[in-house]
Structure formats: C-alpha cells, structure tokens
C-alpha cells in the first residue's frame, strides 16, 4: 500500500477509523482499505487480460472514495442525501488535502454509479465502482447472512 501511505497515515484517515460504515459493522477506514484491496486484485486480473490499469490511481481513489463521510454534515445527513453528497465532498477533500489527480478525483466523484447518473470516465473509475460494490456485498453478507460466520 505504499501507493497510498500518505493517505493511510493522515489525520483525515485516522478520523475515518472512528466513523461507522454499513450498518455500524465496520468503519470507513476499514471499508476503504478493503475496497483498495479488491481494486488492486481487479486491476491485476484485468492487466493479465491485456487491459492497462493504473494500480496507483485505483488504490488512491479507493482509499479516498468514502472519505467524504468523515465530514459531520455529510455523515449526519439521511442516507438518501448521503449517497449523493459524500462523493462530491470526498472528491473535494481528496483534491485539497491529498492533491489527487483529475482521474482519481473523477473516480471518487463517480464511485456511486448507477445511483450517480454519470458513469466514471476511466477504466480506473470503473474498477473503483466494481471494487466498492464487491466489498459492500461482502460486508453486508458478513453482517446479515444467517449462514455467515460470526
């Protein structure tokens, strides 16, 4: 995770360890780290099939994709509002605090697709969308499936 060491060691990411995510079964930081792991695996799978993906871009965007939820006004808003506001806030934070590239900011901004009506503009953005969904499915399964190990 050297590609995102500055993110993981930041005060903002430290705050993310204390913000619950997905029915309070984990934190934003845990979810972002796991999403980055999924994104890296998806990127490598695609690369083996001849599709070039920037691992640095997907790792950094994945680590920051839900960072907008660390802002109290976003976190405390109703879920239907949070779904639309946290990507914009996250993209802003990522630019201002971490100097992310335009590609990374776009991946963060559009990671909620199809809830967000505009899809990502890059393969890296699509990888973040897929990784976030895979991670969320796993988290929900672990939290609520009666057959899941507890």
N, C-alpha and C positions, 0 to 999 in steps of 0.2 A: 504493500500500500504506500510505497514511497511517493507515488504519483499524487497522493493526497495527504501527505504527512502534515503540511501546514494547516490543512483543514481540520484534521483529527486532533491536532494539538492546540487549536484555537479556543478562546473563551466562548465563542458562539457555539462551537460543537460541544464544549463542556456543558453549556446550558441545555443542549439537546438531550443529554443523558438524564435530565430531570423532567422532561416533557413527555407525558404518556402518548402512546400511539396505538391505534387499532384496539379499541375496547379495553385500554389500560393494561394490556397483557405484556407490553414492552415499551420501549422509549423510542423517540425519534432517532436518536443516535444509533441504537441497535438496528432499527429498520434501515437506516441509510447505509450502515456498514454491510448488512446482509444484501441489500439491493446492489451495492457495488460488487460484491462477490458474484452474484448472479450475472451482472452486466459483464464482468470480466470473462466468465465462463461462456456466455453467449457470444461475446466478441471473438473469443478464440475458436469457438465452433464455426462461426461464420468465416473467419480467416482461413481455416483449414479447407473451406469450400470455395476459396478464391475471392471472397468479399472483404475488401480492405476496411478495417475499422480502427479508429484511433483509441487504443486502450486508455491512454491518458485522459482523453476527453470524456469517455464513458464513466471512468472511475470518478473523476472530479465532479461531473454532473450528477452522478448517482449519490455521492456523499452529500451533496447540497440540495437534492431535489425536494426535500421536505423541510428545509431549514426555515422557510417562511413561517412554519408553525411555531417557531420559538418566539415570535412576536406576540405579546399578550392579546392585543386586539384581534389578531387572527385566531389564536388558539381558543379564545373565549367566545368566538362567534359561532352561530349554529352551523352544523355540519354542511348543510346545503350551501351556505355562504363560504365556509372554509374551503370547500372543494374548488371554488373559483378564485379565491383571494390568495391562498398560500403559494400557488405557482408564481404569481406576479411579485409578491413580496419576496419570495425566495430568489427569484431572478435578480431583483434589485439588491438584495443583501449579498448575493454571490458576486455581483459586479463591484459593489462598493467596498466590501470587506476582503474579498479574495481575488479580485482582478481577473475573473474568469473571461474566457474568450467569448466572442459572439456565438459560436457554435454551442458552447457549454451553457450559456445563458438561455439560448433558444431551447435546448433540451430540457432545462429546468422549467422554463415557462410552459412548455407543451407536454409535460410528462403525464398529465391527467387525461389525455386524449383517450376515448372519444367524448368524455364529459366536456373538455375544452373543445370547441368546434373547429379549431385549426390544428391539423396534424403537424408533427415535427418536420423540419426542413432538411434533416440529415439522417444518414443511417445510424449515427451515434445517438440521435434523439429517439429513433425507433427502438434501439437497444435499451435505452433507459426506460421507455414505456413498457417494454416486454419484461425487463428485469423487475420493475416495480410491481407489475401485476403478478409475476411468479412469486415474488417474495410475500406479497399480500395474501395470496392464496395459501401459501404455506403457513403464515401466521394465523389466519382465520381457522384453518384446519386444525392446527395445534391447540387453539383456544377453545373451539366449539365442537369439533367432531367427536362423537361418543367413542369412536374406535381409536382416537389418537392417544398416544402415550402421554400421561400427565406426570 
